[in-house]
Amino acid sequence: DTAVSQTPKYLVTQMGNDKSIKCEQNLGHDTMYWYKQDSKKFLKIMFSYNNKELIINETVPNRFSPKSPDKAHLNLHINSLELGDSAVYFCASSQPRSGANVLTFGAGSRLTVL
Amino acid sequence: QQQVKQSPQSLIVQKGGISIINCAYENTAFDYFPWYQQFPGKGPALLIAIRPDVSEKKEGRFTISFNKSAKQFSLHIMDSQPGDSATYFCAAYQGGSEKLVFGKGTKLTVNP
């Protein structure tokens, strides 16, 4: 009965490879997000989708491509991985409303690029 | 451009003491200010939140104090416990933007 689940939990790969992270939420939320948390714990928003439509696209290299097949799923594909991509990637979902936006986060996917 | 500034970066408190984490913001359009708690190996989870029309909100040992004129808000943890040891993030949200902006986090350690 996990609310936001992401797979895999750990990814170890070589530079130049391509990898994907999958996320699913069963909360019925309309909005989903990808956040990147670096080694200093800083949480930076990358993308957000509302009901399958891209609404936030921060300054992220175009090697990162999100895809939302439906409003319960948001995947992240990364091409040509670089050392600097090593981080923990968090998926989150929410149902924003006037005066509040409560995000529910997944447990994270730790990506290590060697 | 860091929209929410958080301090201190790390904090060590003795059991039973008071932990205080401070945040400041510039954008007066922010209308929702949550605090998230993150334990090692877990995702952040909502701890407590406040809207700018309220100066204080208390939930158990956790209190948010909000100063709208100074554009500052803080988290107070009373009677801090070792189980409170975690990283705490303040955040700010502007209605309609769908974007929750986080501070850089404070690692709290509560010694027994």
Backbone of each chain as ProteinMPNN parsed JSONL, in Angstrom:
{"seq_chain_A": "DTAVSQTPKYLVTQMGNDKSIKCEQNLGHDTMYWYKQDSKKFLKIMFSYNNKELIINETVPNRFSPKSPDKAHLNLHINSLELGDSAVYFCASSQPRSGANVLTFGAGSRLTVL", "coords_chain_A": {"N_chain_A": [[0.82, -1.201, 0.0], [2.055, 1.154, -0.604], [2.425, 4.672, -1.041], [3.816, 6.41, -2.867], [5.844, 4.971, -5.082], [9.048, 4.072, -6.233], [11.304, 2.766, -8.631], [14.472, 1.593, -9.863], [15.719, 1.159, -6.446], [18.396, 1.437, -6.094], [21.02, 2.283, -8.332], [23.792, 1.493, -10.173], [26.148, 2.427, -12.464], [28.03, 2.784, -15.525], [29.799, 5.63, -16.863], [28.354, 7.263, -19.655], [26.426, 5.401, -20.204], [22.853, 4.63, -20.582], [20.003, 5.111, -18.529], [16.952, 4.328, -16.727], [14.437, 5.486, -14.457], [11.597, 4.553, -12.643], [8.348, 5.646, -11.575], [5.474, 5.462, -9.533], [2.277, 6.432, -8.339], [-0.335, 5.96, -5.962], [-2.202, 7.66, -4.962], [-4.059, 9.141, -6.205], [-3.416, 11.658, -7.028], [-3.033, 14.609, -9.079], [-0.675, 15.812, -9.872], [2.76, 15.275, -10.479], [6.256, 14.934, -9.666], [9.799, 15.261, -10.301], [12.603, 15.361, -8.254], [15.971, 16.258, -7.593], [18.455, 15.253, -5.376], [21.43, 16.311, -4.174], [24.816, 15.519, -3.06], [25.143, 17.215, -0.931], [22.703, 17.328, 0.152], [20.889, 19.086, -0.956], [17.739, 19.834, -2.285], [16.471, 19.847, -5.442], [14.141, 20.915, -7.78], [13.279, 19.241, -10.769], [11.472, 18.443, -12.852], [7.922, 18.749, -13.482], [4.733, 17.3, -13.783], [1.365, 17.731, -14.66], [-1.452, 15.936, -14.67], [-0.501, 14.398, -16.887], [0.625, 16.393, -18.431], [3.442, 18.372, -19.143], [4.522, 20.768, -16.882], [6.442, 22.057, -15.392], [9.73, 22.661, -16.141], [12.749, 22.719, -15.284], [16.075, 24.164, -15.44], [17.563, 21.828, -16.858], [19.82, 19.449, -18.179], [19.316, 18.326, -21.57], [19.702, 15.672, -21.74], [18.201, 14.447, -19.898], [15.073, 13.054, -19.816], [11.773, 13.236, -19.093], [8.783, 11.249, -18.777], [5.319, 10.823, -18.895], [3.073, 8.456, -18.867], [0.498, 8.163, -17.904], [-1.584, 9.773, -15.398], [-0.817, 8.637, -13.035], [1.721, 7.724, -13.225], [5.171, 8.474, -13.595], [8.053, 8.652, -15.351], [11.656, 8.69, -15.58], [14.147, 9.169, -17.852], [17.558, 8.884, -18.523], [20.079, 9.855, -20.598], [23.383, 9.082, -21.832], [25.036, 9.085, -19.397], [26.698, 11.05, -16.882], [29.426, 11.735, -14.57], [28.601, 13.717, -12.796], [25.908, 13.315, -12.589], [25.416, 11.642, -10.57], [23.489, 11.093, -7.779], [20.661, 11.318, -5.516], [17.516, 10.589, -6.673], [14.329, 11.804, -6.374], [10.958, 10.987, -6.6], [7.793, 12.566, -6.476], [4.418, 13.312, -5.472], [1.445, 15.331, -5.654], [-1.554, 17.169, -4.782], [-2.139, 20.048, -5.684], [-3.633, 22.959, -4.236], [-5.452, 25.976, -3.64], [-3.469, 27.926, -1.598], [-2.037, 25.795, -0.482], [0.214, 23.048, -0.858], [0.897, 19.927, -0.636], [3.449, 17.735, -0.74], [4.003, 14.315, -1.394], [6.588, 12.159, -1.007], [8.537, 9.653, -2.7], [10.744, 6.919, -1.761], [13.165, 7.345, -2.903], [15.745, 7.061, -5.444], [18.906, 5.969, -5.678], [21.454, 6.99, -7.628], [24.5, 6.033, -8.938], [27.223, 6.969, -10.746], [29.924, 5.651, -12.378]], "CA_chain_A": [[0.0, 0.0, 0.0], [2.962, 2.302, -0.682], [1.757, 5.781, -1.704], [4.642, 6.757, -4.015], [6.889, 3.958, -5.164], [9.961, 4.286, -7.343], [12.236, 1.672, -8.859], [15.016, 0.828, -8.749], [16.176, 1.929, -5.299], [19.82, 1.704, -6.326], [21.497, 2.141, -9.705], [25.213, 1.737, -10.335], [26.364, 2.279, -13.892], [29.214, 3.434, -16.071], [29.622, 6.846, -17.663], [27.981, 7.059, -21.051], [25.257, 4.524, -20.312], [21.508, 5.197, -20.447], [19.243, 4.434, -17.481], [15.615, 4.857, -16.448], [13.843, 5.324, -13.132], [10.148, 4.571, -12.779], [7.624, 6.099, -10.4], [4.031, 5.255, -9.558], [1.582, 6.86, -7.114], [-1.707, 5.452, -5.861], [-2.912, 8.63, -4.136], [-5.047, 9.854, -7.009], [-2.966, 13.034, -7.252], [-2.917, 15.03, -10.47], [0.641, 16.377, -10.165], [3.923, 14.474, -10.093], [7.5, 15.69, -9.737], [11.117, 14.69, -10.068], [13.563, 16.201, -7.561], [17.326, 15.717, -7.475], [19.114, 15.617, -4.124], [22.865, 16.087, -4.336], [25.548, 14.997, -1.888], [24.972, 18.164, 0.165], [21.297, 17.204, 0.577], [20.051, 20.113, -1.552], [16.632, 19.304, -3.086], [16.22, 20.754, -6.56], [13.104, 20.416, -8.669], [13.694, 19.063, -12.156], [10.3, 18.436, -13.72], [6.623, 18.473, -12.897], [3.653, 17.004, -14.719], [0.01, 17.789, -14.142], [-2.338, 15.145, -15.522], [0.283, 13.99, -18.063], [1.158, 17.536, -19.163], [4.631, 18.974, -18.538], [4.243, 22.136, -16.44], [7.685, 22.636, -14.897], [10.932, 22.096, -16.751], [13.824, 23.58, -14.822], [17.273, 24.133, -16.277], [18.085, 20.47, -16.754], [20.349, 19.026, -19.492], [18.324, 17.586, -22.341], [19.932, 14.217, -21.586], [17.145, 13.985, -18.991], [13.772, 13.15, -20.473], [10.672, 12.651, -18.336], [7.643, 10.789, -19.567], [4.182, 10.482, -18.045], [2.089, 7.737, -19.684], [-0.795, 8.499, -17.328], [-1.33, 10.678, -14.276], [-0.307, 7.889, -11.891], [3.087, 7.285, -13.513], [6.122, 9.442, -14.148], [9.349, 8.004, -15.496], [12.78, 9.575, -15.912], [15.178, 8.498, -18.628], [18.777, 9.691, -18.582], [21.016, 9.405, -21.639], [24.806, 9.458, -21.763], [25.255, 9.462, -17.999], [27.952, 11.688, -16.508], [29.743, 11.606, -13.145], [27.817, 14.702, -12.051], [24.521, 12.882, -12.453], [25.31, 10.849, -9.339], [22.615, 11.792, -6.827], [19.432, 10.587, -5.216], [16.399, 11.169, -7.418], [13.063, 11.577, -5.679], [9.666, 11.228, -7.225], [6.798, 13.045, -5.517], [3.123, 13.658, -6.055], [0.636, 16.231, -4.826], [-2.801, 17.689, -5.322], [-2.071, 21.458, -5.286], [-4.865, 23.728, -4.163], [-5.188, 27.343, -3.211], [-2.915, 28.06, -0.266], [-1.34, 24.613, 0.053], [0.7, 22.047, -1.809], [1.566, 18.928, 0.193], [4.099, 16.723, -1.556], [4.328, 13.007, -0.837], [7.786, 11.704, -1.697], [8.962, 8.268, -2.68], [11.921, 6.644, -0.929], [14.358, 7.78, -3.614], [16.558, 6.148, -6.242], [20.287, 6.454, -5.596], [22.188, 6.727, -8.863], [25.946, 6.203, -8.851], [27.847, 6.864, -12.064], [31.36, 5.393, -12.192]], "C_chain_A": [[0.86, 1.259, 0.0], [2.335, 3.413, -1.509], [2.494, 6.195, -2.985], [5.794, 5.761, -4.049], [7.742, 4.212, -6.399], [10.944, 3.121, -7.407], [13.21, 2.043, -9.967], [15.425, 1.728, -7.591], [17.65, 2.315, -5.452], [20.162, 1.425, -7.789], [22.986, 2.437, -9.704], [25.541, 1.457, -11.79], [27.608, 3.039, -14.326], [28.831, 4.719, -16.799], [29.265, 6.483, -19.101], [26.771, 6.16, -21.245], [23.956, 5.311, -20.224], [20.759, 4.404, -19.378], [17.885, 5.097, -17.296], [15.218, 4.576, -15.012], [12.33, 5.446, -13.313], [9.493, 4.992, -11.47], [6.129, 5.894, -10.599], [3.426, 5.764, -8.253], [0.137, 6.373, -7.153], [-2.572, 6.364, -5.0], [-4.005, 9.363, -4.905], [-4.676, 11.3, -7.283], [-2.848, 13.327, -8.749], [-1.496, 15.436, -10.854], [1.756, 15.479, -9.64], [5.192, 15.239, -10.408], [8.713, 14.757, -9.739], [11.98, 15.75, -9.397], [14.902, 15.485, -7.544], [17.912, 16.193, -6.148], [20.592, 15.281, -4.244], [23.507, 15.655, -3.026], [25.448, 15.934, -0.69], [23.522, 18.244, 0.632], [20.381, 18.269, -0.032], [19.026, 19.48, -2.477], [16.303, 20.293, -4.195], [15.171, 20.151, -7.483], [13.654, 20.323, -10.092], [12.491, 19.233, -13.087], [9.034, 18.285, -12.882], [5.617, 18.262, -14.009], [2.326, 17.146, -13.988], [-0.895, 17.058, -15.128], [-1.713, 14.882, -16.899], [0.879, 15.157, -18.854], [2.338, 18.143, -18.43], [4.344, 20.421, -18.168], [5.474, 22.826, -15.857], [8.842, 21.893, -15.55], [12.067, 23.038, -16.389], [15.028, 23.435, -15.751], [17.976, 22.801, -16.077], [18.638, 20.089, -18.127], [19.337, 18.188, -20.253], [18.64, 16.104, -22.432], [18.884, 13.6, -20.672], [15.806, 14.143, -19.695], [12.714, 12.459, -19.629], [9.58, 12.185, -19.287], [6.537, 10.36, -18.624], [3.125, 9.795, -18.894], [0.657, 7.938, -19.199], [-0.538, 9.257, -16.031], [-0.811, 9.961, -13.036], [1.15, 7.473, -12.058], [3.924, 8.416, -14.085], [7.487, 8.783, -14.161], [10.406, 9.041, -15.87], [13.836, 8.764, -16.635], [16.38, 9.43, -18.748], [19.718, 9.078, -19.608], [22.441, 9.834, -21.313], [25.197, 9.939, -20.366], [26.653, 10.017, -17.754], [28.16, 11.545, -14.993], [28.86, 12.52, -12.296], [26.348, 14.357, -11.905], [24.318, 12.035, -11.206], [24.561, 11.66, -8.285], [21.51, 10.833, -6.422], [18.293, 11.322, -5.914], [15.101, 10.781, -6.715], [11.897, 11.897, -6.594], [8.712, 11.693, -6.132], [5.49, 13.295, -6.242], [2.381, 14.593, -5.108], [-0.665, 16.569, -5.538], [-2.848, 19.162, -4.929], [-3.455, 22.1, -5.223], [-4.508, 25.107, -3.63], [-4.658, 27.365, -1.788], [-2.224, 26.841, 0.304], [-0.887, 23.715, -1.086], [1.525, 21.04, -1.016], [2.129, 17.841, -0.707], [4.303, 15.446, -0.755], [5.472, 12.443, -1.663], [7.906, 10.185, -1.666], [10.231, 8.137, -1.849], [13.232, 7.005, -1.62], [15.035, 6.664, -4.393], [17.97, 6.709, -6.27], [21.041, 6.017, -6.84], [23.659, 7.018, -8.64], [26.534, 5.961, -10.232], [29.362, 6.732, -11.867], [32.152, 5.798, -13.416]], "O_chain_A": [[0.46, 2.296, 0.528], [1.77, 3.144, -2.569], [1.886, 6.318, -4.048], [6.62, 5.725, -3.137], [7.226, 4.527, -7.471], [11.356, 2.571, -6.386], [12.831, 2.732, -10.915], [15.471, 2.948, -7.75], [18.083, 3.374, -5.0], [19.67, 0.473, -8.394], [23.403, 3.515, -9.281], [25.248, 0.375, -12.298], [28.16, 3.838, -13.57], [27.709, 4.877, -17.28], [29.798, 5.535, -19.677], [26.16, 6.151, -22.313], [23.941, 6.484, -19.849], [20.862, 3.178, -19.321], [17.686, 6.258, -17.652], [15.608, 3.566, -14.427], [11.845, 6.318, -14.033], [10.019, 4.726, -10.389], [5.591, 6.121, -11.682], [3.994, 5.555, -7.181], [-0.52, 6.369, -8.194], [-3.543, 5.921, -4.387], [-4.784, 10.118, -4.322], [-5.516, 12.087, -7.72], [-2.603, 12.438, -9.564], [-1.145, 15.409, -12.034], [1.703, 14.99, -8.512], [5.214, 16.086, -11.301], [8.657, 13.628, -9.25], [12.091, 16.877, -9.879], [14.961, 14.256, -7.487], [17.873, 17.382, -5.832], [20.965, 14.118, -4.396], [22.829, 15.452, -2.019], [25.645, 15.504, 0.446], [23.161, 19.123, 1.415], [19.21, 18.348, 0.339], [19.377, 18.686, -3.35], [15.907, 21.428, -3.932], [15.302, 19.006, -7.917], [14.387, 21.197, -10.555], [12.504, 20.066, -13.992], [9.054, 17.781, -11.76], [5.639, 18.943, -15.034], [2.189, 16.73, -12.838], [-1.083, 17.495, -16.263], [-2.336, 15.12, -17.934], [1.569, 14.933, -19.848], [2.257, 18.403, -17.229], [3.966, 21.218, -19.026], [5.537, 24.055, -15.833], [8.918, 20.665, -15.513], [12.323, 24.023, -17.083], [14.994, 22.678, -16.721], [18.866, 22.667, -15.236], [18.001, 20.372, -19.142], [18.582, 17.425, -19.65], [17.94, 15.357, -23.116], [18.696, 12.383, -20.664], [15.447, 15.241, -20.12], [12.746, 11.239, -19.463], [9.464, 12.648, -20.421], [6.778, 9.623, -17.668], [2.354, 10.469, -19.577], [-0.285, 7.889, -19.99], [0.611, 9.373, -15.605], [-0.404, 10.615, -12.077], [1.748, 6.928, -11.131], [3.475, 9.198, -14.922], [8.015, 8.402, -13.117], [10.1, 10.11, -16.398], [14.36, 7.789, -16.097], [16.232, 10.617, -19.04], [20.105, 7.915, -19.491], [22.667, 10.819, -20.61], [25.638, 11.075, -20.193], [27.643, 9.547, -18.315], [27.224, 11.275, -14.241], [28.425, 12.14, -11.209], [25.619, 15.032, -11.178], [23.184, 11.742, -10.827], [24.956, 12.776, -7.947], [21.426, 9.704, -6.905], [18.135, 12.533, -5.759], [14.816, 9.605, -6.493], [11.861, 12.93, -7.263], [8.819, 11.256, -4.986], [5.457, 13.466, -7.461], [2.662, 14.635, -3.91], [-0.844, 16.292, -6.724], [-3.512, 19.514, -3.955], [-4.327, 21.821, -6.046], [-3.373, 25.35, -3.218], [-5.32, 26.88, -0.87], [-1.854, 26.848, 1.478], [-1.526, 23.639, -2.135], [2.706, 21.266, -0.753], [1.379, 17.114, -1.359], [4.717, 15.481, 0.404], [5.344, 12.269, -2.875], [7.442, 9.524, -0.737], [10.731, 9.119, -1.301], [14.292, 6.975, -0.995], [14.918, 5.486, -4.056], [18.21, 7.786, -6.815], [21.242, 4.825, -7.074], [24.027, 8.11, -8.208], [26.367, 4.889, -10.814], [29.996, 7.598, -11.264], [33.374, 5.652, -13.437]]}, "seq_chain_B": "QQQVKQSPQSLIVQKGGISIINCAYENTAFDYFPWYQQFPGKGPALLIAIRPDVSEKKEGRFTISFNKSAKQFSLHIMDSQPGDSATYFCAAYQGGSEKLVFGKGTKLTVNP", "coords_chain_B": {"N_chain_B": [[19.926, 31.422, -8.003], [18.759, 31.616, -4.84], [15.791, 31.051, -3.384], [14.753, 30.557, -0.912], [16.27, 30.878, 2.099], [18.067, 29.045, 4.41], [19.054, 28.383, 7.761], [20.708, 27.091, 10.728], [23.27, 25.254, 8.891], [23.948, 22.898, 10.11], [23.152, 21.393, 13.268], [23.589, 20.764, 16.651], [22.155, 19.382, 19.449], [21.398, 18.893, 22.893], [19.632, 16.186, 24.425], [16.336, 16.94, 25.367], [16.643, 19.636, 25.045], [16.051, 22.755, 23.205], [15.512, 22.968, 19.776], [16.229, 25.114, 17.121], [15.482, 26.278, 13.958], [16.018, 28.381, 11.235], [14.451, 30.264, 8.593], [14.392, 32.32, 5.641], [12.764, 34.375, 3.23], [12.234, 35.897, -0.034], [10.264, 36.344, -1.95], [7.202, 37.767, -1.918], [4.895, 36.697, -2.79], [4.694, 34.096, -2.031], [2.62, 31.743, -0.406], [2.341, 29.635, 1.306], [3.946, 27.695, 3.692], [5.741, 25.065, 4.332], [7.338, 22.623, 6.475], [9.649, 20.031, 6.081], [10.692, 16.765, 7.043], [13.447, 14.65, 6.962], [14.649, 11.434, 7.185], [17.654, 9.403, 7.23], [18.125, 7.666, 4.176], [15.496, 7.779, 3.462], [12.598, 9.362, 1.927], [11.778, 12.909, 1.988], [9.323, 14.028, 4.366], [6.219, 15.574, 5.105], [6.121, 17.696, 7.896], [5.053, 19.877, 9.397], [3.068, 22.779, 8.688], [2.451, 26.209, 7.638], [0.365, 29.068, 7.003], [0.611, 32.444, 5.72], [-1.15, 34.138, 7.071], [-1.193, 33.564, 9.673], [0.552, 33.72, 12.765], [1.749, 31.836, 14.32], [2.047, 28.298, 14.652], [1.3, 25.306, 16.228], [2.149, 21.946, 16.765], [2.105, 19.4, 18.764], [5.321, 18.846, 19.927], [6.419, 20.489, 18.069], [6.744, 23.676, 16.632], [5.884, 26.305, 14.46], [7.03, 29.526, 13.905], [6.04, 32.581, 12.511], [6.974, 35.432, 10.76], [5.692, 37.838, 9.038], [6.275, 40.458, 8.174], [9.035, 40.599, 8.37], [9.672, 38.649, 6.66], [10.36, 36.039, 7.434], [10.592, 32.755, 8.858], [10.425, 30.185, 11.313], [11.363, 27.025, 12.759], [10.661, 25.448, 15.737], [11.73, 23.005, 17.934], [10.655, 21.574, 20.693], [11.825, 20.107, 23.794], [13.728, 18.293, 22.614], [14.434, 15.141, 21.112], [16.457, 12.137, 20.739], [15.381, 10.679, 18.606], [14.488, 12.67, 16.951], [16.556, 13.339, 15.398], [17.549, 14.187, 12.265], [17.333, 15.422, 8.871], [16.153, 18.63, 8.255], [13.963, 20.49, 6.263], [12.98, 23.668, 5.22], [10.381, 25.164, 3.264], [8.766, 26.852, 0.514], [5.795, 27.945, -1.097], [4.073, 29.081, -3.948], [0.86, 29.766, -4.736], [-0.63, 28.355, -7.606], [1.719, 28.142, -9.01], [2.676, 25.613, -8.836], [5.114, 24.854, -7.882], [7.263, 23.843, -5.373], [9.563, 25.344, -3.388], [12.611, 24.599, -1.916], [14.557, 25.112, 1.09], [18.083, 24.793, 1.891], [18.428, 22.855, 3.781], [18.826, 21.503, 7.12], [20.886, 19.707, 9.147], [20.022, 17.991, 11.917], [21.222, 16.904, 14.984], [20.525, 15.15, 17.821], [21.804, 14.661, 20.858], [21.994, 11.95, 23.219]], "CA_chain_B": [[19.091, 32.279, -7.14], [18.179, 30.807, -3.79], [14.6, 31.79, -2.992], [14.528, 30.327, 0.514], [17.562, 30.72, 2.754], [17.89, 28.29, 5.651], [20.23, 28.293, 8.641], [22.079, 26.77, 10.329], [23.44, 24.081, 8.044], [23.903, 21.762, 11.016], [22.778, 21.789, 14.625], [23.714, 19.69, 17.642], [21.387, 19.758, 20.637], [21.29, 17.837, 23.887], [18.276, 15.683, 24.686], [15.568, 17.823, 26.235], [16.866, 21.026, 24.673], [15.218, 23.325, 22.151], [16.174, 23.112, 18.477], [15.636, 26.229, 16.365], [15.969, 26.379, 12.585], [15.472, 29.609, 10.685], [14.379, 30.436, 7.144], [14.008, 33.642, 5.157], [12.364, 34.343, 1.823], [12.119, 37.208, -0.664], [9.069, 36.456, -2.784], [6.024, 38.005, -1.078], [3.758, 35.949, -3.345], [4.596, 32.786, -1.393], [1.448, 31.731, 0.475], [2.275, 28.375, 2.061], [5.31, 27.462, 4.155], [5.829, 23.79, 5.053], [8.618, 22.052, 6.904], [9.763, 18.608, 5.814], [11.667, 16.022, 7.846], [13.987, 13.537, 6.189], [15.55, 10.5, 7.854], [18.586, 8.796, 6.265], [17.605, 6.603, 3.329], [14.055, 7.964, 3.233], [12.214, 10.61, 1.287], [11.251, 13.923, 2.917], [7.906, 13.888, 4.723], [5.683, 16.8, 5.7], [6.116, 17.712, 9.358], [4.131, 20.907, 9.844], [3.026, 23.856, 7.695], [1.772, 27.413, 8.079], [0.033, 30.071, 6.002], [1.112, 33.737, 6.207], [-2.12, 34.9, 7.865], [-1.083, 33.063, 11.04], [1.908, 34.008, 13.248], [2.326, 30.67, 14.983], [1.287, 27.058, 14.583], [1.925, 24.325, 17.1], [1.674, 20.572, 16.701], [2.922, 18.644, 19.702], [6.566, 19.528, 20.309], [6.889, 21.268, 16.917], [6.076, 24.963, 16.464], [6.384, 27.238, 13.457], [6.799, 30.953, 14.143], [6.059, 33.236, 11.206], [7.044, 36.902, 10.82], [5.414, 38.237, 7.664], [6.945, 41.721, 7.832], [10.46, 40.319, 8.215], [9.771, 37.564, 5.674], [11.128, 34.978, 8.079], [9.845, 31.78, 9.632], [11.347, 29.294, 12.001], [10.858, 25.794, 13.362], [11.146, 25.195, 17.087], [11.447, 21.662, 18.431], [10.788, 21.583, 22.151], [12.15, 18.812, 24.397], [14.294, 17.516, 21.502], [14.723, 13.744, 21.409], [17.358, 11.521, 19.744], [14.579, 10.278, 17.445], [14.278, 13.838, 16.089], [17.752, 13.51, 14.572], [17.14, 14.083, 10.862], [17.55, 16.668, 8.129], [14.91, 19.402, 8.187], [13.909, 21.433, 5.153], [11.861, 24.584, 5.081], [9.992, 25.308, 1.868], [7.777, 27.898, 0.252], [4.976, 27.628, -2.272], [3.218, 30.146, -4.466], [-0.321, 29.187, -5.347], [-0.691, 28.468, -9.053], [3.016, 27.87, -9.634], [2.909, 24.166, -8.683], [6.505, 24.598, -7.528], [7.63, 23.973, -3.967], [10.987, 25.684, -3.353], [13.17, 24.151, -0.653], [15.812, 25.588, 1.631], [19.183, 23.843, 1.687], [18.381, 21.79, 4.781], [19.581, 21.568, 8.37], [21.06, 18.398, 9.761], [19.885, 18.075, 13.366], [21.655, 15.77, 15.783], [20.152, 15.284, 19.227], [22.609, 13.729, 21.642], [21.284, 11.39, 24.378]], "C_chain_B": [[18.384, 31.406, -6.096], [16.991, 31.57, -3.218], [14.273, 31.637, -1.519], [15.881, 30.036, 1.152], [17.358, 30.119, 4.13], [19.183, 28.251, 6.438], [19.804, 27.735, 9.996], [22.119, 25.547, 9.416], [23.409, 22.813, 8.884], [23.718, 22.267, 12.441], [22.908, 20.581, 15.537], [23.077, 20.174, 18.932], [21.394, 18.583, 21.606], [19.835, 17.431, 24.067], [17.578, 16.597, 25.699], [15.704, 19.293, 25.897], [15.911, 21.488, 23.582], [16.049, 23.47, 20.877], [15.458, 24.207, 17.704], [16.304, 26.309, 14.997], [15.249, 27.558, 11.933], [15.466, 29.62, 9.162], [13.919, 31.843, 6.789], [13.684, 33.537, 3.672], [12.234, 35.759, 1.295], [10.772, 37.411, -1.361], [7.805, 36.599, -1.924], [4.783, 37.308, -1.623], [3.658, 34.544, -2.764], [3.432, 32.815, -0.407], [1.288, 30.435, 1.271], [3.697, 27.984, 2.396], [5.346, 26.167, 4.97], [7.253, 23.496, 5.519], [8.551, 20.55, 6.634], [10.888, 18.019, 6.657], [12.141, 14.841, 7.02], [14.952, 12.722, 7.032], [16.459, 9.865, 6.807], [17.947, 7.658, 5.493], [16.126, 6.706, 3.021], [13.807, 9.244, 2.452], [11.746, 11.615, 2.329], [9.766, 13.69, 3.162], [7.447, 15.166, 5.413], [5.606, 16.671, 7.215], [5.027, 18.658, 9.879], [4.173, 22.03, 8.814], [2.222, 25.029, 8.226], [1.443, 28.29, 6.89], [0.366, 31.445, 6.566], [0.102, 34.571, 6.993], [-2.107, 34.482, 9.33], [0.35, 33.292, 11.515], [2.56, 32.808, 13.924], [1.414, 29.467, 14.803], [2.035, 26.008, 15.383], [1.292, 22.963, 16.895], [2.594, 19.731, 17.578], [4.149, 19.432, 20.117], [7.083, 20.465, 19.219], [6.05, 22.54, 16.764], [6.73, 25.728, 15.323], [6.04, 28.641, 13.936], [6.981, 31.678, 12.831], [6.028, 34.747, 11.392], [6.914, 37.429, 9.395], [6.18, 39.5, 7.273], [8.436, 41.51, 7.607], [10.722, 39.269, 7.149], [10.669, 36.448, 6.207], [10.173, 34.004, 8.774], [10.827, 30.774, 10.214], [10.599, 28.092, 12.575], [11.501, 25.649, 14.73], [10.75, 23.775, 17.474], [11.723, 21.675, 19.924], [11.134, 20.179, 22.648], [12.708, 17.862, 23.331], [14.714, 16.123, 21.968], [15.69, 13.17, 20.365], [16.624, 11.08, 18.482], [14.245, 11.426, 16.521], [15.466, 14.079, 15.166], [17.418, 13.194, 13.121], [17.592, 15.364, 10.167], [16.199, 17.349, 7.957], [15.019, 20.424, 7.062], [12.727, 22.377, 5.335], [11.572, 24.723, 3.587], [8.967, 26.421, 1.74], [7.083, 27.601, -1.063], [4.147, 28.855, -2.644], [2.062, 29.514, -5.208], [-0.366, 29.42, -6.842], [0.608, 28.141, -9.745], [3.328, 26.385, -9.679], [4.316, 23.846, -8.2], [6.73, 24.847, -6.042], [9.135, 24.193, -3.931], [11.526, 25.354, -1.966], [14.378, 24.969, -0.228], [16.853, 24.492, 1.521], [19.264, 22.765, 2.754], [19.258, 22.06, 5.991], [19.666, 20.171, 8.944], [21.054, 18.557, 11.275], [20.354, 16.788, 14.003], [21.285, 16.052, 17.226], [20.907, 14.217, 20.009], [21.863, 13.252, 22.88], [21.775, 11.951, 25.709]], "O_chain_B": [[17.534, 30.579, -6.424], [17.172, 32.634, -2.624], [13.596, 32.485, -0.937], [16.554, 29.07, 0.793], [16.566, 30.625, 4.925], [20.268, 28.106, 5.874], [18.645, 27.89, 10.381], [21.1, 24.889, 9.204], [22.911, 21.779, 8.441], [24.073, 23.397, 12.776], [22.397, 19.504, 15.23], [23.414, 21.242, 19.443], [21.396, 17.423, 21.193], [18.924, 18.238, 23.882], [18.142, 16.97, 26.728], [14.95, 20.117, 26.415], [15.076, 20.723, 23.098], [17.148, 24.024, 20.899], [14.229, 24.229, 17.638], [17.528, 26.397, 14.892], [14.035, 27.712, 12.062], [16.356, 29.06, 8.521], [13.163, 32.474, 7.528], [14.257, 32.719, 2.953], [12.134, 36.712, 2.068], [10.217, 38.51, -1.358], [7.391, 35.639, -1.274], [3.731, 37.326, -0.984], [2.655, 33.862, -2.973], [3.267, 33.781, 0.339], [0.228, 30.174, 1.838], [4.561, 27.938, 1.52], [5.022, 26.168, 6.157], [8.226, 24.055, 5.013], [7.55, 19.891, 6.915], [11.889, 18.676, 6.945], [11.331, 14.114, 6.443], [15.948, 13.243, 7.532], [16.095, 9.789, 5.633], [17.303, 6.786, 6.077], [15.559, 5.816, 2.387], [14.686, 10.097, 2.33], [11.359, 11.23, 3.433], [9.044, 13.219, 2.283], [8.182, 15.763, 6.199], [5.1, 15.683, 7.749], [4.192, 18.273, 10.698], [5.187, 22.221, 8.142], [1.414, 24.879, 9.143], [2.149, 28.268, 5.882], [0.402, 31.605, 7.786], [0.466, 35.616, 7.532], [-2.9, 34.974, 10.133], [1.285, 33.079, 10.743], [3.78, 32.767, 14.084], [0.188, 29.585, 14.801], [3.245, 25.841, 15.236], [0.069, 22.829, 16.855], [3.713, 19.395, 17.188], [4.035, 20.558, 20.602], [8.079, 21.16, 19.422], [4.82, 22.494, 16.766], [7.954, 25.796, 15.221], [4.904, 28.914, 14.324], [7.949, 31.435, 12.11], [5.166, 35.278, 12.093], [7.887, 37.466, 8.642], [6.68, 39.596, 6.152], [9.035, 42.163, 6.754], [11.871, 39.029, 6.779], [11.593, 35.985, 5.539], [9.09, 34.385, 9.218], [11.91, 30.549, 9.674], [9.397, 28.135, 12.834], [12.722, 25.718, 14.87], [9.587, 23.389, 17.359], [12.87, 21.773, 20.362], [10.785, 19.185, 22.012], [12.209, 16.748, 23.171], [15.266, 15.947, 23.055], [15.741, 13.658, 19.236], [17.201, 11.109, 17.395], [13.765, 11.198, 15.411], [15.402, 14.915, 14.265], [17.049, 12.067, 12.792], [18.156, 16.264, 10.789], [15.221, 16.715, 7.561], [16.023, 21.123, 6.925], [11.604, 21.934, 5.576], [12.427, 24.429, 2.752], [8.38, 26.868, 2.726], [7.681, 27.084, -2.007], [3.604, 29.556, -1.79], [2.261, 28.807, -6.195], [-0.166, 30.542, -7.307], [0.616, 27.886, -10.949], [4.157, 25.948, -10.477], [4.68, 22.673, -8.116], [6.427, 25.922, -5.524], [9.902, 23.343, -4.383], [10.963, 25.781, -0.959], [15.133, 25.462, -1.067], [16.54, 23.378, 1.101], [20.082, 21.852, 2.647], [20.28, 22.742, 5.909], [18.648, 19.526, 9.196], [21.951, 19.172, 11.85], [19.931, 15.702, 13.607], [21.684, 17.071, 17.789], [20.673, 13.021, 19.837], [21.174, 14.039, 23.529], [21.267, 11.57, 26.764]]}, "name": "protein", "num_of_chains": 2, "seq": "DTAVSQTPKYLVTQMGNDKSIKCEQNLGHDTMYWYKQDSKKFLKIMFSYNNKELIINETVPNRFSPKSPDKAHLNLHINSLELGDSAVYFCASSQPRSGANVLTFGAGSRLTVLQQQVKQSPQSLIVQKGGISIINCAYENTAFDYFPWYQQFPGKGPALLIAIRPDVSEKKEGRFTISFNKSAKQFSLHIMDSQPGDSATYFCAAYQGGSEKLVFGKGTKLTVNP"}
